């Protein structure tokens, strides 16, 4: 179908510091999974000039362009909603019910969220998280 709006409660399924996977209630009442990497994708380009005005004085001009995707706000929104016992459905999530991808969880060491390494998740394409 395409873009749909779901709601909480959110349940954290996997959080190993690299991938963050959670479940939510879809527009049709079914439970869906989604997730994204913890890694912030950022790109920056910096340029500048330096002009010697006098032997002891220089003029420096710098310009930088930076773009960054910040999943940290989404992670905190979802974690806060998952911990909430008073308003677990106040958050909204926009996802695509027709587009999904497979993710197989791997675990180097530790026990991030108790599922076993090698567990497969079907992740819906995520557009936004608000709440």
RODO-2510 file (C-alpha; in nm, 4 decimals, decimal comma):
residues 131
     n   res          X          Y          Z
     1     x     0,0000     0,0000     0,0000
     2     x     0,2663     0,2557     0,0937
     3     x     0,3141     0,5064     0,3733
     4     x     0,1137     0,4303     0,6863
     5     x     0,1011     0,5792     1,0361
     6     x     0,1399     0,3494     1,3353
     7     x     0,1620     0,4090     1,7080
     8     x     0,3141     0,2809     2,0289
     9     x     0,3636     0,1097     2,2483
    10     x     0,7163     0,0522     2,1240
    11     x     0,9058    -0,2576     2,2325
    12     x     1,2833    -0,2699     2,1991
    13     x     1,3805    -0,5997     2,0349
    14     x     1,7516    -0,5560     1,9670
    15     x     2,0069    -0,2943     2,0672
    16     x     2,3688    -0,3959     2,0319
    17     x     2,5148    -0,0474     1,9928
    18     x     2,5223    -0,0846     1,6153
    19     x     2,1631    -0,1731     1,5184
    20     x     1,8521    -0,0584     1,7037
    21     x     1,5389    -0,2669     1,6296
    22     x     1,1930    -0,2190     1,7811
    23     x     0,8325    -0,3201     1,7263
    24     x     0,5179    -0,1085     1,7069
    25     x     0,1488    -0,1354     1,6229
    26     x     0,0744    -0,0690     1,2581
    27     x    -0,2214     0,1122     1,1067
    28     x    -0,3955    -0,2239     1,0513
    29     x    -0,3437    -0,3325     1,4148
    30     x    -0,0641    -0,5778     1,3301
    31     x     0,2749    -0,5718     1,4980
    32     x     0,5598    -0,4535     1,2751
    33     x     0,9345    -0,4258     1,3278
    34     x     1,1609    -0,1458     1,2177
    35     x     1,5091    -0,0281     1,2970
    36     x     1,8126     0,1690     1,1959
    37     x     2,1841     0,1811     1,2676
    38     x     2,3155     0,3772     1,5639
    39     x     2,5890     0,5173     1,3416
    40     x     2,5287     0,8789     1,2499
    41     x     2,5765     0,9309     0,8796
    42     x     2,7419     1,2668     0,8243
    43     x     2,9219     1,4420     0,5433
    44     x     3,1239     1,7615     0,5731
    45     x     3,3170     1,9736     0,3278
    46     x     3,5447     2,2484     0,4525
    47     x     3,7313     2,5102     0,2504
    48     x     3,9206     2,8220     0,3377
    49     x     4,1752     3,0825     0,2485
    50     x     4,4509     3,2593     0,4363
    51     x     4,5740     3,6018     0,3288
    52     x     4,8855     3,7540     0,4844
    53     x     4,7903     4,1174     0,5573
    54     x     5,1148     4,2224     0,7309
    55     x     5,4128     4,0184     0,8530
    56     x     5,2336     3,9563     1,1858
    57     x     4,8689     3,9654     1,0806
    58     x     4,6760     3,7221     0,8629
    59     x     4,3143     3,7050     0,7583
    60     x     4,1655     3,3550     0,7627
    61     x     3,8305     3,2749     0,6046
    62     x     3,6713     2,9343     0,6483
    63     x     3,3484     2,7927     0,5151
    64     x     3,2005     2,4535     0,6009
    65     x     2,8970     2,2679     0,4744
    66     x     2,7754     1,9761     0,6856
    67     x     2,4841     1,7376     0,6580
    68     x     2,4099     1,4767     0,9252
    69     x     2,1354     1,2243     0,9817
    70     x     2,0712     1,2101     1,3545
    71     x     1,9041     0,8878     1,4685
    72     x     1,9846     0,9754     1,8299
    73     x     1,6600     1,1705     1,8659
    74     x     1,4620     0,8768     1,7242
    75     x     1,6392     0,6360     1,9593
    76     x     1,5606     0,8514     2,2628
    77     x     1,1969     0,8952     2,1531
    78     x     1,1530     0,5193     2,1144
    79     x     1,3388     0,4302     2,4361
    80     x     1,1361     0,6836     2,6353
    81     x     0,8105     0,5491     2,4885
    82     x     0,9157     0,1887     2,5604
    83     x     0,9773     0,2779     2,9264
    84     x     0,6526     0,4744     2,9663
    85     x     0,3737     0,3064     3,1566
    86     x     0,1359     0,6023     3,1591
    87     x     0,1183     0,7074     2,7924
    88     x     0,2562     0,4226     2,5808
    89     x     0,0578     0,5125     2,2662
    90     x     0,1205     0,8888     2,2395
    91     x     0,3983     0,8440     1,9843
    92     x     0,3417     0,8168     1,6103
    93     x     0,5531     0,6401     1,3526
    94     x     0,5332     0,6701     0,9754
    95     x     0,6472     0,3605     0,7886
    96     x     0,6021     0,1867     0,4549
    97     x     0,4009    -0,1346     0,4842
    98     x     0,5040    -0,2459     0,1345
    99     x     0,8826    -0,2011     0,1637
   100     x     1,0869    -0,4079     0,4048
   101     x     1,4331    -0,5571     0,4409
   102     x     1,5803    -0,8515     0,6272
   103     x     1,8339    -0,8058     0,9070
   104     x     2,0171    -1,0914     1,0756
   105     x     2,1388    -0,9980     1,4218
   106     x     2,4984    -1,0784     1,5012
   107     x     2,6558    -1,0562     1,8411
   108     x     3,0259    -1,0204     1,9044
   109     x     3,0105    -1,0260     2,2839
   110     x     2,7693    -0,9489     2,5643
   111     x     2,3925    -0,9753     2,5771
   112     x     2,2343    -0,6550     2,4391
   113     x     1,8658    -0,7418     2,4428
   114     x     1,8531    -1,1171     2,5101
   115     x     1,7684    -1,2502     2,1616
   116     x     2,0042    -1,5096     2,0260
   117     x     2,2638    -1,4189     1,7634
   118     x     2,1509    -1,5068     1,4145
   119     x     1,7910    -1,4024     1,4817
   120     x     1,6223    -1,2608     1,1707
   121     x     1,4101    -0,9478     1,1694
   122     x     1,1897    -0,8138     0,8903
   123     x     1,2233    -0,4356     0,9101
   124     x     0,9725    -0,1983     0,7555
   125     x     1,1064     0,1142     0,5851
   126     x     1,0879     0,3959     0,8406
   127     x     1,0025     0,7569     0,7484
   128     x     0,9614     0,9327     1,0830
   129     x     0,9136     0,8935     1,4572
   130     x     0,7387     1,1641     1,6602
   131     x     0,6197     1,1933     2,0161
***
